């Protein structure tokens, strides 16, 4: 928290509009105006705060400043509120755009996961067939009975890859196109 916002909090106890303006953007300029009323250096918010705390009539002086400059202070408060609303609207709009994009196109995780599973399924199938058939070949030389690759197991291993490739083909012919 900046020194100007600390001073703004102190001033706001007696003059809320003035305190809010000092605690916001451009608070240093208003702080100098308050400093001149209390007879201290305008560049040091701690000195201004100290002068306010020591002056028994500080609340009256601060209310007088606020009353004298009420219209300008209200304009500043309105401008600050408008800027906050615009910033919040921009954050909300950005968040909604991200959600919309993810809903339409999916996230990178989703886009990468299905192809990765299909590739791994293909690799597992090829690996299984090579190892099982190599074991069968080695078993033949060793005169052992090794059954080799099972067609059912190979199909189960290959099913994610086959399903993915089939669905990608159907997507290519759909109106939406490939995702």
C-alpha positions in Angstrom: 0.0 0.0 0.0 1.4 3.4 -1.0 1.9 6.3 1.4 -0.7 8.3 -0.5 -3.3 5.6 0.0 -2.5 5.6 3.7 -3.0 9.4 3.8 -6.2 8.9 1.9 -7.5 6.5 4.5 -6.7 9.0 7.3 -8.3 11.9 5.4 -11.4 9.7 4.5 -12.3 9.5 8.2 -13.3 13.1 8.2 -13.8 13.8 4.5 -14.6 10.6 2.6 -14.7 12.1 -0.9 -11.4 13.9 -0.4 -9.8 10.8 1.2 -10.9 8.6 -1.7 -9.4 11.0 -4.2 -6.1 11.3 -2.4 -5.8 7.5 -2.2 -6.4 7.1 -5.9 -4.5 8.2 -9.0 -3.4 11.8 -8.9 -3.5 11.7 -5.1 -0.2 13.6 -4.9 -1.7 16.8 -6.4 -4.6 16.7 -3.9 -2.1 15.9 -1.1 -0.2 19.1 -1.9 -3.5 21.1 -1.5 -4.1 19.5 1.9 -0.5 20.0 2.9 -0.8 23.7 2.2 -3.8 24.0 4.5 -1.8 22.3 7.3 1.5 24.2 6.5 3.7 21.2 5.7 5.7 20.0 2.7 3.4 18.7 0.0 5.7 15.9 -1.3 5.8 13.9 2.0 2.5 12.1 2.7 3.8 11.0 6.1 4.4 14.6 7.2 1.0 15.6 6.0 -0.6 12.7 7.9 1.4 13.6 11.0 0.2 17.2 10.8 -3.4 16.1 10.4 -3.1 13.8 13.5 -1.6 16.6 15.6 -4.2 19.3 14.6 -7.4 19.2 16.7 -9.3 21.0 14.0 -8.1 18.7 11.2 -11.6 17.2 10.6 -13.1 20.7 10.1 -10.3 21.8 7.8 -10.6 18.6 5.7 -14.4 19.0 5.4 -13.9 22.6 4.3 -11.6 21.5 1.5 -14.0 18.8 0.5 -16.9 21.2 0.5 -15.0 23.8 -1.5 -13.9 21.3 -4.2 -16.9 18.9 -4.0 -17.8 19.1 -7.7 -14.2 18.3 -8.8 -13.9 15.5 -6.2 -17.2 14.0 -7.3 -15.9 14.0 -10.9 -12.7 12.4 -9.9 -14.6 9.7 -7.9 -16.9 9.1 -10.9 -13.9 8.8 -13.2 -12.1 6.4 -10.9 -15.3 4.3 -10.6 -15.7 4.3 -14.4 -12.0 3.2 -14.8 -12.6 0.4 -12.3 -15.7 -0.7 -14.1 -13.9 -0.7 -17.5 -11.0 -2.7 -16.0 -13.5 -5.2 -14.6 -15.4 -5.4 -17.8 -12.1 -6.0 -19.8 -11.1 -8.8 -17.3 -14.6 -10.4 -17.7 -14.5 -10.0 -21.5 -11.1 -11.6 -21.7 -12.2 -14.5 -19.4 -15.3 -15.0 -21.5 -13.3 -15.1 -24.7 -10.9 -17.7 -23.3 -13.9 -19.8 -22.2 -15.5 -19.4 -25.6 -12.3 -20.3 -27.5 -11.8 -23.4 -25.3 -15.5 -24.4 -25.8 -15.2 -24.1 -29.6 -11.7 -25.5 -30.2 -10.8 -27.3 -27.0 -7.6 -26.7 -25.0 -4.2 -27.8 -26.1 -4.4 -30.7 -23.6 -7.5 -32.1 -25.2 -6.2 -31.6 -28.7 -2.9 -33.4 -27.8 -4.3 -36.1 -25.6 -6.4 -38.1 -28.1 -3.7 -38.2 -30.8 -1.1 -39.2 -28.1 -3.3 -42.1 -26.9 -3.8 -43.2 -30.5 0.0 -43.2 -31.2 0.7 -45.0 -27.9 -2.0 -47.6 -28.8 -0.3 -48.1 -32.2 3.1 -48.4 -30.7 1.9 -50.9 -28.1 0.2 -53.0 -30.8 3.3 -53.1 -33.0 5.6 -53.7 -30.0 3.3 -56.6 -28.8 3.2 -58.2 -32.2 7.0 -57.9 -32.7 7.9 -59.3 -29.3 5.3 -62.2 -29.4 6.3 -63.2 -32.9 10.0 -63.0 -32.0 9.3 -65.2 -29.0 7.5 -67.7 -31.3 10.4 -67.7 -33.7 13.0 -68.2 -30.9 10.7 -70.9 -29.5 10.8 -72.7 -32.8 14.6 -72.8 -32.8 14.5 -74.0 -29.1 11.8 -76.6 -30.0 9.3 -75.0 -27.5 5.7 -74.2 -28.0 5.2 -70.4 -28.0 1.9 -69.3 -29.4 3.0 -66.0 -30.9 0.8 -62.9 -31.2 -2.9 -63.3 -30.3 -5.2 -61.6 -32.8 -7.7 -60.7 -30.0 -5.0 -59.0 -27.8 -3.6 -57.1 -30.9 -7.1 -55.9 -31.7 -7.7 -54.7 -28.1 -4.4 -52.9 -28.1 -5.1 -51.3 -31.5 -8.7 -50.3 -30.8 -8.0 -46.7 -29.5 -5.8 -46.0 -32.5 -8.3 -47.5 -35.0 -11.2 -45.6 -33.3 -9.3 -42.3 -33.4 -8.3 -42.7 -37.1 -11.9 -43.7 -38.1 -13.4 -40.8 -36.2 -10.9 -38.4 -37.8 -12.0 -39.7 -41.2 -15.6 -39.1 -40.4 -14.8 -35.6 -39.1 -13.2 -34.8 -42.4 -16.5 -35.4 -44.2 -18.7 -33.6 -41.7 -19.9 -29.9 -42.1 -17.9 -28.9 -39.0 -14.6 -30.4 -40.4 -11.7 -31.8 -38.4 -11.2 -30.6 -34.9 
